Amino acid sequence: MDAARRIEGFAGAIVTGASSGLGEAIVKKIRELKANLPILSISRSEPVLHIPEFTLKHVSCDLSNQARIISCFPEVKGFVEGLEENGKLLLVNNSGIGAYGEFPEDEFAKLGAMIDLNVRGVVHLTFLMMPLLKARGGAIVNVSSLAAFQATPYLSVYGATKAFLLHWSLSLREELRPSGVTVLAACPGPVRTNFFRAAGFKRRLDNVSGRNPDEVASAVLQACFKGRAIMTFGFRDWLLAAWASRLPKTWSSRLSGAALRRLRLDRFKEGPDKDET
Ligand SMILES: NC(=O)c1ccc[n+]([C@@H]2O[C@H](COP(=O)([O-])OP(=O)(O)OC[C@H]3O[C@@H](n4cnc5c(N)ncnc54)[C@H](OP(=O)(O)O)[C@@H]3O)[C@@H](O)[C@H]2O)c1
């Protein structure tokens, strides 16, 4: 059964971080699959998507802030309660940020906010959503990363947050097996979004090293509706994940450190001129 048929059983979707990049592409893909599916976006800024208000609603929330999550949750619950009674629910935990550099080059505030958003915010929102998800059945997608399969020197805190999401998703999936709620850890490699700029990389991804967000979004939803546990995008990423998972952890971290350090040296060598290439 393809994604367009499987999404028919869903009454609504909640997507965090739909104001740009992969989250925006996921919302667009959901709309392609089922144009009238009500979607709730949660992020600090509102998506600019030109979608009728009755199908896309927005809750403004800083998901790195525990108090804000608690205070915005009644709106989220209200959205779910307003959905068609018997349909399933899709929760896509996509909001996330990264930070590239040698520890502790970044201010702690940035690293702390990253842990709060990428880890605590995801667990917190899912915790609050769980009774609603169990009551209807449905699917949770946690957007992890290819960085989750090995240690990532120079992206050390980011990679660890994504490894947390991968392991937590797999555990949650097993616990939820009898409940009719599936859990997918989406683990894409580099995607052409604002992420790299925001994480402190100076170079943009080229078309070869960065995947198209629309294609990744499509693969994420296909994997979700097929009930997959882990999604990687394309053969190259699958091979890298399989290879990193099988190597002794000290070897894979040494190799990924060498690759990521080279990126860093390039940055200093090439300087800001490379910014706009
Ligand atoms: N791009 C890649 O290469 C790549 C690869 C693997 C995995 N990922 C993961 O994919 C996810 C989406 O990233 P992206 O590539 O699409 O980057 P992006 O374009 O920078 O989007 C990040 C999204 O997260 C939201 N966000 C950031 N801080 C937030 C906060 N405090 N509260 C609520 N929402 C917040 C942003 O919305 P606001 O600023 O409006 O709040 C934005 O919509 C992330 O989890 C990232 O780790 C990305």
The ligand as an SDF file (V2000), in Angstrom:
LIG
                    3D

 48 52  0  0  0  0  0  0  0  0999 V2000
   19.7530   19.6990    7.4010 N   0  0  0  0  0  0  0  0  0  0  0  0
   20.4060   18.5880    7.6460 C   0  0  0  0  0  0  0  0  0  0  0  0
   21.4500   18.3060    7.0510 O   0  0  0  0  0  0  0  0  0  0  0  0
   19.8600   17.6010    8.6380 C   0  0  0  0  0  0  0  0  0  0  0  0
   20.3450   16.2860    8.6280 C   0  0  0  0  0  0  0  0  0  0  0  0
   19.8510   15.3720    9.5390 C   0  0  0  0  0  0  0  0  0  0  0  0
   18.8930   15.7520   10.4370 C   0  0  0  0  0  0  0  0  0  0  0  0
   18.4330   17.0340   10.4550 N   0  0  0  0  0  0  0  0  0  0  0  0
   17.4260   17.4070   11.4270 C   0  0  0  0  0  0  0  0  0  0  0  0
   16.2890   17.8660   10.7460 O   0  0  0  0  0  0  0  0  0  0  0  0
   15.5400   18.7110   11.6130 C   0  0  0  0  0  0  0  0  0  0  0  0
   15.0900   19.9570   10.8470 C   0  0  0  0  0  0  0  0  0  0  0  0
   16.2280   20.7160   10.5300 O   0  0  0  0  0  0  0  0  0  0  0  0
   16.3720   21.4930    9.1510 P   0  0  0  0  0  0  0  0  0  0  0  0
   17.5050   20.8830    8.4320 O   0  0  0  0  0  0  0  0  0  0  0  0
   15.0760   21.6030    8.4550 O   0  0  0  0  0  0  0  0  0  0  0  0
   16.8730   22.9020    9.6860 O   0  0  0  0  0  0  0  0  0  0  0  0
   16.1840   24.3420    9.6560 P   0  0  0  0  0  0  0  0  0  0  0  0
   15.7760   24.7000    8.2930 O   0  0  0  0  0  0  0  0  0  0  0  0
   17.1420   25.2220   10.3850 O   0  0  0  0  0  0  0  0  0  0  0  0
   14.8460   24.1480   10.5170 O   0  0  0  0  0  0  0  0  0  0  0  0
   14.8610   24.0390   11.9070 C   0  0  0  0  0  0  0  0  0  0  0  0
   13.4380   24.1390   12.4070 C   0  0  0  0  0  0  0  0  0  0  0  0
   13.4820   23.9780   13.8460 O   0  0  0  0  0  0  0  0  0  0  0  0
   12.7120   25.0110   14.4290 C   0  0  0  0  0  0  0  0  0  0  0  0
   13.2440   25.4120   15.7240 N   0  0  0  0  0  0  0  0  0  0  0  0
   14.4980   25.8580   16.0020 C   0  0  0  0  0  0  0  0  0  0  0  0
   14.5790   26.2360   17.2880 N   0  0  0  0  0  0  0  0  0  0  0  0
   13.3450   26.0090   17.8330 C   0  0  0  0  0  0  0  0  0  0  0  0
   12.7900   26.2070   19.1110 C   0  0  0  0  0  0  0  0  0  0  0  0
   13.5360   26.7090   20.1110 N   0  0  0  0  0  0  0  0  0  0  0  0
   11.4950   25.8840   19.3220 N   0  0  0  0  0  0  0  0  0  0  0  0
   10.7410   25.3890   18.3110 C   0  0  0  0  0  0  0  0  0  0  0  0
   11.2080   25.1570   17.0770 N   0  0  0  0  0  0  0  0  0  0  0  0
   12.4970   25.4800   16.8310 C   0  0  0  0  0  0  0  0  0  0  0  0
   12.8200   26.1930   13.4760 C   0  0  0  0  0  0  0  0  0  0  0  0
   11.6740   27.0260   13.6380 O   0  0  0  0  0  0  0  0  0  0  0  0
   11.7070   28.4660   14.3860 P   0  0  0  0  0  0  0  0  0  0  0  0
   13.0540   29.0520   14.1700 O   0  0  0  0  0  0  0  0  0  0  0  0
   10.5920   29.1880   13.7360 O   0  0  0  0  0  0  0  0  0  0  0  0
   11.4070   28.1580   15.8180 O   0  0  0  0  0  0  0  0  0  0  0  0
   12.8180   25.5020   12.1170 C   0  0  0  0  0  0  0  0  0  0  0  0
   11.5040   25.3530   11.6490 O   0  0  0  0  0  0  0  0  0  0  0  0
   16.4300   18.9890   12.8140 C   0  0  0  0  0  0  0  0  0  0  0  0
   16.0170   18.1760   13.8980 O   0  0  0  0  0  0  0  0  0  0  0  0
   17.8090   18.5530   12.3410 C   0  0  0  0  0  0  0  0  0  0  0  0
   18.6230   18.1300   13.3950 O   0  0  0  0  0  0  0  0  0  0  0  0
   18.8940   17.9730    9.5530 C   0  0  0  0  0  0  0  0  0  0  0  0
  1  2  1  0
  2  3  2  0
  2  4  1  0
  4  5  1  0
  4 48  2  0
  5  6  2  0
  6  7  1  0
  7  8  2  0
  8  9  1  0
  8 48  1  0
  9 10  1  0
  9 46  1  0
 10 11  1  0
 11 12  1  0
 11 44  1  0
 12 13  1  0
 13 14  1  0
 14 15  2  0
 14 16  1  0
 14 17  1  0
 17 18  1  0
 18 19  2  0
 18 20  1  0
 18 21  1  0
 21 22  1  0
 22 23  1  0
 23 24  1  0
 23 42  1  0
 24 25  1  0
 25 26  1  0
 25 36  1  0
 26 27  1  0
 26 35  1  0
 27 28  2  0
 28 29  1  0
 29 30  1  0
 29 35  2  0
 30 31  1  0
 30 32  2  0
 32 33  1  0
 33 34  2  0
 34 35  1  0
 36 37  1  0
 36 42  1  0
 37 38  1  0
 38 39  2  0
 38 40  1  0
 38 41  1  0
 42 43  1  0
 44 45  1  0
 44 46  1  0
 46 47  1  0
M  CHG  2   8   1  16  -1
M  END
$$$$
